[in-house]
């Protein structure tokens, strides 16, 4: 990407001021706002008085220019250029990170030198002992009186033995001391690599070149698509208190091309990656004509209709009106303390908070499909916050009983979760009578009838509120007659907005049994098949 036209014009207008090399100011990420899909990344640069052109290097390769925002506090910002190819020469300003890395290298070099000096001193002792051995071995005894030769030989032998022992001990100590320096050498090598990475960063990165005036702080904000967070939940049901507690955790990930070290982390429920407007509905074009009309003619007229009402642009709808637009009611969480999120991390788990919701617990029975009832907790999300979808570990009265997937629950909406089977709540559905045949003398039709007995028996030793769910068929054809009778009468028809579903609500004491009789009659014209 070349310099912008604005930058080129400014260079031409004031060559004496602007043709000097820009001041390079490395900037680290200091704040991140994570969305469920995407992240807003901010970094700050201190600009001194007199600096007119600043180069901020080492932005992630592929930084989106559409999402790039530059603002200043005490600094006026002029032309801003995002550079993703050859970067201009600059007068680099040593960053605090580089200064700290150099100081660490110097400290480790001094410590290692002191250790190596100590090893050399020990080896010097070994060399001195070896020199004594060599001296004693070369000692001339030819002029020694015969009566003193034996004494001198013993003295020499004793001296050689002691000097050899000292040499061996000193050499062993030197080897041990040198081996003890291995961690210091490794630490120095790592420090040198870290310093080299800071002083000579990889150039497959982007940079921002900007014209500035004044002194203060410049904030550079970019948007990263390959990042996000997902909630995870520990959902705890306390039946005695009637409380559903949601311990919220978050799993964060990012693959921006750089590490985020010691950043201030904010989690937002906004979804800027999603579209910001509803789908556009277009008129439906219909026509009629003779049944033998050529297919090509129909296709041609359909094509004309499409030209009159063009189809919506799917790609634009998916992208949305603005990549950084905040949509709807947004809740943000500021995480306490600085956070390290490395590039490529898949699942960093952070603790968030707890929400307590009042819950109704009941036994829900579907005897057509299940032999036992299930424990269901229903609560209203009165937290004032949207609950994003995520995996949930389920706890019942302090014990883990399974896992589920929490759906997206808007503020004020109902939350419904199952907490396992109630083994002592037994269900039976018995078809007592089923018959099908013709009826009528002059006008004939088909008829099918079925009588079902449904039983719910509570063997748990405690009373339970129960919701029993069953069904009767439904149809929309005028000549299809469907009728039913239920004893006792169903509490709710078309339960959960599903046609034909019936629900009964009742309390069932310990050891008690509830029976429901359900009779269904279906009639349809003769010569037709019921499907």
C-alpha positions in Angstrom: 0.0 0.0 0.0 1.5 3.4 -1.0 1.5 6.6 0.9 -1.8 8.4 0.7 -2.3 11.4 -1.6 -2.8 13.7 1.3 0.6 12.6 2.8 2.3 13.2 -0.6 0.9 16.7 -0.9 2.0 17.6 2.6 5.5 16.3 1.9 5.6 18.5 -1.2 4.3 21.6 0.6 6.8 21.6 3.4 9.9 19.7 2.5 12.1 21.2 5.0 9.9 20.1 7.9 8.6 16.8 6.6 11.4 15.2 4.6 13.3 14.3 7.8 13.0 10.7 8.8 9.9 10.0 11.0 10.3 9.2 14.7 9.6 5.5 15.3 7.5 4.8 18.4 6.9 1.2 19.2 3.5 0.7 20.8 2.3 -2.3 22.8 -1.4 -3.3 23.2 -2.7 -1.9 26.5 -6.5 -2.4 26.2 -8.7 -5.0 24.4 -12.5 -5.1 24.1 -13.5 -8.6 23.2 -16.9 -9.3 21.5 -18.4 -12.7 21.0 -16.9 -12.5 17.5 -14.1 -10.1 17.1 -12.0 -7.7 19.2 -11.2 -4.0 19.4 -7.5 -3.5 20.1 -6.1 -0.3 21.5 -2.5 0.8 21.9 -1.0 4.1 23.1 2.0 6.2 22.0 3.5 9.2 23.9 4.4 12.0 21.5 6.9 14.7 22.5 6.8 18.4 21.5 8.5 19.0 18.2 7.8 15.6 16.7 5.9 16.1 13.4 5.9 12.6 11.8 5.6 9.4 13.8 5.9 5.8 12.7 4.3 3.1 14.8 5.6 -0.3 13.6 4.7 -3.9 14.2 0.9 -3.8 13.8 -0.4 -7.3 12.9 -0.1 -8.1 9.2 -3.4 -7.5 7.4 -4.7 -4.8 9.7 -8.0 -3.6 8.3 -7.8 0.1 7.2 -11.6 0.4 7.4 -11.5 -0.2 11.2 -8.4 1.8 11.9 -9.0 4.8 14.2 -6.4 7.2 15.5 -7.2 9.8 18.2 -5.1 12.1 20.3 -5.1 13.7 23.8 -3.2 16.9 23.6 -2.0 16.0 20.1 -3.5 17.1 16.8 -3.6 14.3 14.2 -3.1 15.1 10.5 -2.8 12.6 7.7 -2.7 8.9 8.7 -1.3 6.2 6.4 -1.5 2.4 7.0 1.6 0.8 5.4 1.7 -2.9 4.7 4.7 -3.1 2.4 8.0 -1.3 2.5 8.3 0.9 5.6 10.2 4.2 5.5 13.5 4.7 7.3 13.0 6.1 10.8 14.8 7.5 13.8 13.9 4.8 16.3 13.2 5.8 19.9 14.3 3.1 22.3 11.2 1.7 24.0 11.0 0.9 27.7 10.7 -2.8 26.7 13.9 -2.7 24.7 15.7 -0.9 27.5 14.5 -3.4 30.1 15.6 -6.3 27.8 19.1 -4.8 27.3 19.4 -4.3 31.1 18.4 -7.9 31.6 21.0 -9.2 29.1 23.7 -7.1 30.8 22.8 -8.4 34.2 22.9 -12.0 33.1 26.2 -11.5 31.3 27.7 -10.0 34.4 26.4 -12.9 36.6 27.7 -15.5 34.1 31.1 -13.8 33.9 31.4 -13.9 37.7 30.5 -17.6 37.7 33.0 -18.4 35.0 35.7 -16.4 36.9 35.0 -18.6 39.9 35.4 -21.7 37.7 38.6 -20.4 36.3 40.0 -19.9 39.9 39.2 -23.4 40.8 40.9 -24.7 37.7 43.9 -22.6 38.5 44.2 -24.5 41.8 44.1 -27.8 39.8 46.9 -26.5 37.5 49.0 -25.5 40.5 48.7 -29.0 42.0 49.6 -30.6 38.6 52.7 -28.3 38.5 53.8 -29.6 41.9 53.4 -33.1 40.7 55.5 -32.4 37.6 58.2 -30.7 39.8 58.4 -33.6 42.2 58.6 -36.1 39.4 61.6 -34.2 37.9 63.5 -33.9 41.2 67.1 -35.0 40.8 68.3 -37.3 43.7 71.7 -38.2 42.2 73.7 -36.1 44.6 71.7 -37.2 47.7 73.7 -39.2 50.2 72.8 -42.8 50.3 71.4 -42.8 53.8 68.9 -40.0 52.8 67.7 -41.4 49.5 65.0 -43.5 51.1 63.7 -40.6 53.2 63.7 -38.2 50.2 61.9 -40.8 48.0 59.2 -41.2 50.7 58.8 -37.4 50.9 58.6 -37.0 47.1 56.1 -39.8 46.9 53.9 -38.3 49.6 54.1 -34.9 47.9 53.1 -36.3 44.5 50.2 -38.2 46.1 48.9 -35.1 47.9 49.3 -32.8 44.9 47.6 -35.3 42.6 44.7 -35.5 45.1 44.4 -31.7 45.2 44.4 -31.6 41.4 41.6 -34.1 41.2 39.5 -32.4 43.9 40.0 -29.0 42.2 39.0 -30.4 38.8 35.9 -32.0 40.2 34.9 -28.7 41.8 35.5 -26.9 38.6 33.3 -29.3 36.6 30.5 -29.0 39.2 30.7 -25.2 39.2 30.7 -25.1 35.4 27.7 -27.4 35.3 25.9 -25.1 37.8 26.3 -22.2 35.3 24.1 -24.0 32.7 20.8 -22.3 33.8 22.6 -18.9 33.7 23.8 -19.6 30.1 20.3 -20.7 29.0 18.7 -17.6 30.7 21.3 -15.4 28.9 20.5 -17.0 25.6 16.8 -16.5 26.0 17.3 -12.9 27.0 19.4 -12.3 24.0 16.7 -13.8 21.7 14.1 -11.6 23.4 16.2 -8.5 22.9 16.8 -9.4 19.2 13.1 -9.9 18.7 12.4 -6.4 20.1 15.3 -4.7 18.2 14.8 -6.5 14.9 11.1 -7.5 14.7 9.7 -9.5 11.8 8.8 -7.2 8.9 5.8 -9.2 7.8 3.8 -6.6 9.8 2.0 -3.3 9.1 2.8 0.2 10.4 1.0 3.5 10.9 2.6 6.7 9.7 0.9 9.9 11.0 1.4 13.6 11.0 1.2 15.1 14.5 1.6 18.4 16.3 1.7 19.1 20.0 2.6 16.8 22.9 0.5 14.1 24.5 -0.9 10.6 23.9 -2.0 9.1 20.6 -4.4 6.1 20.8 -4.5 3.7 17.8 -7.5 1.4 17.7 -8.0 -1.5 15.3 -10.5 -4.3 14.9 -9.4 -8.0 14.8 -11.9 -10.5 13.4 -10.1 -13.7 14.5 -10.8 -13.3 18.2 -13.7 -13.5 20.6 -15.1 -15.0 23.8 -17.8 -17.5 24.7 -19.5 -17.9 28.0 -19.5 -21.1 30.0 -21.7 -21.8 32.9 -21.9 -23.8 36.1 -25.6 -23.9 36.7 -26.6 -24.8 40.2 -30.2 -25.7 41.2 -31.1 -25.4 44.9 -34.5 -27.0 45.2 -35.0 -26.2 48.8 -34.5 -22.4 48.2 -36.0 -22.4 44.7 -32.9 -20.7 43.3 -31.1 -21.2 40.0 -27.5 -19.9 40.2 -25.4 -19.3 37.2 -21.7 -19.1 37.8 -20.4 -17.4 34.6 -17.0 -18.1 33.2 -15.6 -17.0 29.8 -13.4 -18.8 27.3 -11.4 -16.3 25.3 -9.3 -16.9 22.1 -7.4 -14.8 19.7 -5.2 -15.3 16.6 -4.3 -11.7 15.8 -0.6 -12.3 15.0 0.6 -10.7 18.3 0.6 -11.5 22.0 -1.6 -9.3 24.2 0.4 -9.1 27.5 -0.8 -7.3 30.6 -3.8 -5.8 28.8 -6.9 -4.3 30.4 -9.7 -6.6 29.2 -13.3 -5.7 28.6 -15.9 -8.2 27.5 -18.9 -6.9 25.5 -22.1 -8.6 24.5 -22.2 -6.4 21.4 -21.9 -8.4 18.1 -20.3 -6.0 15.6 -19.5 -8.8 13.2 -23.1 -9.5 12.7 -25.4 -7.5 10.4 -27.0 -4.4 11.9 -30.3 -4.3 10.0 -33.1 -6.8 9.3 -33.5 -8.7 6.1 -35.3 -6.8 3.3 -38.6 -8.5 2.2 -39.5 -8.3 -1.5 -42.9 -8.6 -3.1 -43.9 -12.0 -4.3 -44.9 -12.1 -8.0 -47.6 -14.6 -9.0 -49.5 -15.2 -12.3 -51.9 -17.8 -13.7 -52.5 -19.2 -17.2 -53.6 -22.3 -19.0 -52.1 -25.5 -17.7 -50.4 -26.3 -21.0 -48.5 -22.9 -21.1 -44.9 -23.5 -22.3 -42.4 -23.7 -19.5 -40.0 -21.3 -21.2 -42.7 -18.6 -21.3 -43.3 -18.9 -17.6 -39.5 -18.8 -16.9 -39.2 -15.7 -19.1 -41.9 -13.8 -17.2 -40.5 -14.8 -13.9 -37.2 -13.4 -15.1 -39.0 -10.1 -16.0 -40.4 -10.0 -12.5 -37.0 -10.4 -11.0 -35.8 -7.5 -13.0 -38.7 -5.4 -11.8 -37.9 -6.3 -8.2 -34.1 -7.0 -7.8 -33.0 -9.6 -5.3 -31.3 -8.4 -2.1 -27.5 -8.4 -2.0 -26.7 -11.3 0.3 -23.1 -10.4 0.8 -23.9 -6.9 2.0 -26.5 -8.2 4.4 -24.1 -10.6 5.9 -21.4 -7.9 6.4 -23.7 -5.3 8.0 -23.9 -1.6 7.7 -20.9 -0.9 9.9 -18.2 -3.2 11.1 -17.8 -1.3 14.4 -21.5 -0.5 15.0 -22.9 -1.4 18.4 -26.3 -3.1 17.9 -29.0 -3.4 20.5 -28.7 -3.4 24.3 -25.1 -4.0 25.2 -23.6 -5.2 28.5 -19.9 -4.9 29.2 -17.8 -6.5 31.8 -14.4 -5.1 32.9 -12.2 -7.9 34.0 -10.3 -7.2 37.2 -6.5 -7.1 36.8 -4.2 -7.3 33.7 -4.6 -10.3 31.5 -2.1 -12.1 29.2 -3.7 -13.6 26.0 -1.1 -15.2 23.7 -1.5 -15.3 19.9 -3.1 -18.5 18.8 -4.6 -19.3 22.2 -7.7 -21.5 21.8 -9.3 -21.5 25.2 -8.2 -19.2 28.1 -10.7 -19.6 30.9 -11.5 -16.6 33.2 -14.0 -16.4 36.1 -16.7 -13.7 35.7 -19.6 -13.5 38.2 -22.7 -15.2 39.5 -26.4 -14.6 38.8 -29.2 -15.9 41.0 -32.6 -16.4 39.5 -35.9 -17.5 41.2 -36.9 -20.8 39.8 -39.9 -23.1 39.7 -39.0 -26.8 39.8 -41.5 -29.4 38.6 -41.7 -32.9 37.2 -42.4 -32.9 33.5 -43.9 -36.1 32.1 -44.1 -37.2 28.5 -45.4 -40.8 28.8 -45.7 -41.3 25.0 -41.9 -41.2 24.8 -40.5 -41.7 28.3 -40.9 -44.2 31.1 -40.1 -41.6 33.8 -40.6 -37.9 34.4 -37.8 -35.4 34.3 -36.8 -32.6 36.7 -37.3 -29.2 35.0 -36.3 -25.8 36.3 -38.0 -22.7 34.8 -36.9 -19.2 35.6 -37.2 -15.7 34.2 -34.0 -13.8 33.3 -34.6 -10.8 35.5 -30.9 -9.9 35.6 -31.3 -7.2 33.0 -28.6 -8.8 30.9 -28.7 -11.0 27.9 -27.4 -14.5 28.5 -25.3 -15.6 25.6 -25.3 -19.3 24.5 -22.6 -21.6 25.9 -21.9 -24.9 27.4 -23.3 -25.5 30.9 -22.3 -27.9 33.7 -25.4 -28.8 35.7 -25.3 -29.1 39.5 -28.2 -30.4 41.6 -28.1 -29.7 45.4 -24.3 -29.6 45.3 -23.6 -32.5 43.0 -22.8 -32.6 39.3 -25.5 -34.4 37.3 -24.7 -33.7 33.7 -24.1 -31.1 31.0 -26.3 -29.1 28.7 -26.1 -26.1 26.2 -27.5 -22.8 27.5 -29.4 -21.0 24.7 -29.4 -17.3 24.1 -31.8 -15.8 26.7 -32.8 -12.2 26.3 -33.4 -10.0 29.3 -36.8 -10.8 30.7 -37.2 -14.0 28.7 -37.9 -17.5 30.2 -35.0 -19.9 30.8 -35.8 -23.6 30.9 -33.3 -26.3 31.9 -33.6 -30.0 32.5 -31.9 -31.5 35.6 -32.1 -35.2 34.9 -34.7 -38.0 35.4 -36.8 -38.5 38.5 -36.4 -42.3 38.8 -39.3 -42.7 41.2 -41.8 -40.8 39.0 -43.1 -43.7 36.8 -45.2 -43.2 33.6 -47.4 -45.5 31.6 -49.5 -44.9 28.5 -51.8 -47.8 27.7 -53.9 -47.9 24.5 -57.1 -49.6 25.8 -59.0 -49.6 22.5 -58.2 -48.8 18.8 -60.5 -49.5 15.9 -60.9 -48.3 12.3 -63.7 -49.0 9.7 -66.6 -47.8 7.4 -69.7 -46.2 8.8 -73.0 -44.9 7.3 -75.7 -46.5 5.0 -76.2 -44.2 2.1 -73.2 -41.9 2.6 -70.1 -43.8 3.7 -67.0 -42.4 5.4 -64.0 -43.7 7.3 -63.5 -43.5 11.1 -60.8 -44.3 13.5 -61.1 -44.1 17.3 -58.6 -44.7 20.1 -58.9 -44.7 23.8 -55.8 -44.2 25.9 -55.2 -44.4 29.7 -52.2 -42.4 31.0 -50.9 -43.0 34.5 -48.4 -41.0 36.5 -47.3 -42.7 39.8 -45.1 -40.9 42.4 -42.8 -43.4 44.2 -40.2 -40.8 45.3 -41.3 -40.2 48.9 -42.1 -36.5 48.4 -44.7 -34.4 46.7 -44.1 -33.0 43.3 -45.8 -30.4 41.0 -46.3 -32.2 37.7 -46.8 -31.1 34.1 -48.1 -34.0 32.0 -47.8 -33.6 28.2 -49.6 -35.7 25.5 -51.0 -35.1 22.1 -54.0 -35.5 19.8 -53.8 -35.2 16.0 -54.8 -32.1 14.1 -55.7 -31.3 10.5 -56.6 -28.4 8.3 -58.9 -30.0 5.6 -62.6 -29.2 5.9 -63.7 -32.9 5.5 -61.2 -34.1 8.1 -63.0 -34.2 11.5 -61.0 -34.7 14.6 -62.5 -34.7 18.1 -61.3 -35.7 21.5 -62.4 -35.9 25.1 -60.1 -35.9 28.1 -60.9 -36.8 31.7 -59.8 -34.7 33.6 -59.9 -31.8 31.1 -56.5 -30.6 29.9 -55.2 -27.5 31.6 -53.8 -26.1 28.4 -54.4 -26.8 24.7 -51.8 -26.2 22.0 -49.2 -26.2 24.7 -46.0 -24.3 23.9 -47.7 -22.9 20.8 -47.6 -26.4 19.2 -50.9 -27.5 17.7 -52.4 -30.7 19.1 -50.3 -30.7 22.3 -52.2 -31.0 25.6 -50.9 -30.2 29.1 -52.2 -31.0 32.5 -50.9 -29.4 35.7 -51.5 -31.0 39.1 -49.7 -31.7 42.4 -48.9 -35.4 43.1 -48.3 -36.4 46.7 -45.9 -39.2 47.8 -47.2 -42.6 46.8 -50.1 -41.1 44.9 -51.2 -41.9 41.3 -52.9 -39.6 38.7 -54.8 -41.1 35.8 -55.9 -39.3 32.6 -58.3 -40.9 30.1 -58.0 -39.6 26.5 -60.3 -40.6 23.7 -59.8 -39.5 20.1 -62.1 -39.9 17.1 -61.1 -39.1 13.5 -63.4 -39.2 10.4 -62.5 -38.6 6.8 -64.3 -39.1 3.4 -64.7 -42.6 1.9 -62.2 -43.6 -0.8 -59.5 -41.4 0.8 -56.4 -42.6 2.8 -55.5 -41.0 6.1 -51.9 -39.9 6.2 
